[in-house]
Amino acid sequence: MLIPFLQVDGLTKSFGDLVLFSDISFGVAQGQRVGLIARNGAGKSTLLDVLAGIEGHDSGSIVYKNDLRVGYLRQRPVYPAGLTVLEACFHETNDTLQLIREYEQCLETPGTPGLEALLDRMEHADAWNYEQRAKQILSSLHITDYNQKVETLSGGQLKRVALANVLIGNPDMLILDEPTNHLDLPLIEWLEDYLTRSTATLLMVTHDRYFLDNVCNEIIEIDDHTVYSYKGNYSYYLEKREERIEARNTEIVRANNLYRTELEWMRRMPQARGHKARYREEAFYELEKVAKQRVANDRVQLNVKSSYIGSKIFEADELSLRFGDRCILDKFSYTFSRYEKLGIVGDNGTGKSSFLKLLMGQIAPDSGRLDIGETVRFGYYSQEGLKFDEQMKVIDVAREIAEVIPMAGGKQLTASQFLQHFLFPPEKQHSYVYKLSGGECRRLYLCTVLMRNPNFLILDEPTNDLDILTLQVLEEYLRDFAGCVIVVSHDRYFMDKIVDHLLVFNGQGDIRDFPGNYTQYREWKEEKERQQATEEKVRPQQKTVDRKPSTADAKKKKTFKERQEFAEVERTIAALEQEKTAIEEALCTGILTADELTAQSIRLSDINEELDEKTMRWLELSEIPD
């Protein structure tokens, strides 16, 4: 039987007339790893603050198991100025730190009363290794300067220090608010592996769907002030949520049909009613509540008409950029293609955001030339976001940009309709900006970028602080977007859905072009690392005595036949890419017949399969030196 660690019953929280959640109940038992999902503004972070005792609540109860050790990672951690990184890890009290302080006080007390018992407890809690464990986890999170002051850290570094602070205490239960925000991809994978191997019970909010899939075994969703629980990972949740929505929609349609009949009866019925009539009247009002619910429809397609974009997009010729000792670009050259969807990945600090700023003209290269086509119309979503007038209403922010947004096929959307597609209902549109949550502000910023009718989108970490439902809408938008896209993101699921290929920033100006999405890149990289590890194991066993070159040694360089094949594969890939571009352009013209559309779509699928095959062969041959 599972031991209950946390039980929440009838919990309600509001700020003035804004009700975040009302009468919600759920539980978390030992060993469960629970992901909490809700729309931006539904109060996810506030709920976690309430559970951690930082915020109060209006009504309801929160009960933890006795003596339960809980670690809480806030979305935006705060530490007093003046603390070093290592001191910050000793700042927040946990059982081990409390024990260390008792031990230190005992040593300062004459006669050291209770020292022997404290030594036993220190040994049992492994408190002697606390500082070493702190440094080990900080190092794993790429924090190596333990004496750096916390006020000099970036937001991402501060989040990592706070994460280390929580993990060091080895609590029984972890409550994590957006733990993957500001982590680069290797660190996300490290944390994923750490939590998967950990025995700690987990309750977390995250938008990273691969992370949810791989770590969580239960999903709790808050939707329309109601809590739904799904006993499985994110993929299971998606399947069961779809079933729930379909069942609810069917119930609403059935209630509407019955409601019309009952409404006619209510109008005909005389005022004096008997007992049965009163019962039917009460049932009518319950039916009315169901019938007037909104039918859920998350499958929204926004076929926005983008501005015309010519064949010339941008050309980078021998671009170089340095900041002190750090090299961002080293004679980088690249020609961007029409309708290309490019993803940029790399560790923090390798220059991804700087590259985007250079492209937008916000910073200048040290040398080289950047030539941007005349028809290019950028839409730039930056990490810094946009500062809104907080006294404005949401709808007025949108209307300042455009009253009407042109759609494909000659249709139009009003600013209000466009906002609704991005999950701003009418009542939220007439709310003031200062009442929006952080995630809602980011969503509004995204809307202001997309409403300007760009034909080239540059998105720098668009997934940070956006809820999963918004990400799904954005993914649908970008897949149908008839323009160019460059996206920097640490969200693996998002990258896999959107991009055709990657630029991999390895640091110090080393930039590689990979023809595939992030999962394909990761699989290729892991295979390469396995091969290198195998070679490392074999190499020490090889004899170092002089001998004639063997047949195996001869294979270390490309044979004449392999060089011919390599050149042929390169020509084939170029031809396939050219044909793919031509088909994609034809599909976007809207002049093909139904038969032509079918034939071109089938050919496009065949080309993608052949490209994958040829690309893998190209990668294999490229590993063999000439």
Secondary structure as UniProt FT lines:
FT   STRAND          4..15
FT   TURN            16..17
FT   STRAND          18..29
FT   TURN            30..31
FT   STRAND          33..38
FT   TURN            40..41
FT   HELIX           44..51
FT   TURN            52..53
FT   STRAND          59..64
FT   TURN            66..67
FT   STRAND          70..73
FT   TURN            81..82
FT   HELIX           85..89
FT   TURN            90..91
FT   HELIX           95..108
FT   TURN            110..111
FT   TURN            113..114
FT   HELIX           115..124
FT   TURN            125..126
FT   HELIX           127..129
FT   HELIX           130..140
FT   TURN            141..142
FT   TURN            146..147
FT   HELIX           150..152
FT   HELIX           155..168
FT   STRAND          173..177
FT   TURN            179..182
FT   HELIX           185..197
FT   STRAND          201..205
FT   HELIX           209..215
FT   STRAND          218..223
FT   TURN            224..225
FT   STRAND          226..230
FT   HELIX           234..268
FT   HELIX           275..291
FT   STRAND          314..323
FT   TURN            324..325
FT   STRAND          326..335
FT   TURN            338..339
FT   STRAND          341..346
FT   TURN            348..349
FT   HELIX           352..359
FT   TURN            360..361
FT   STRAND          367..372
FT   TURN            374..375
FT   STRAND          378..381
FT   TURN            383..384
FT   TURN            390..391
FT   HELIX           394..401
FT   STRAND          404..407
FT   HELIX           408..410
FT   STRAND          412..414
FT   HELIX           415..421
FT   TURN            422..423
FT   HELIX           426..429
FT   HELIX           433..435
FT   HELIX           438..450
FT   TURN            451..452
FT   STRAND          456..460
FT   TURN            462..465
FT   HELIX           468..479
FT   STRAND          484..488
FT   HELIX           492..498
FT   STRAND          501..505
FT   TURN            508..509
FT   STRAND          511..514
FT   HELIX           518..538
FT   HELIX           539..541
FT   HELIX           551..554
FT   TURN            555..556
FT   HELIX           560..589
FT   HELIX           594..622
//
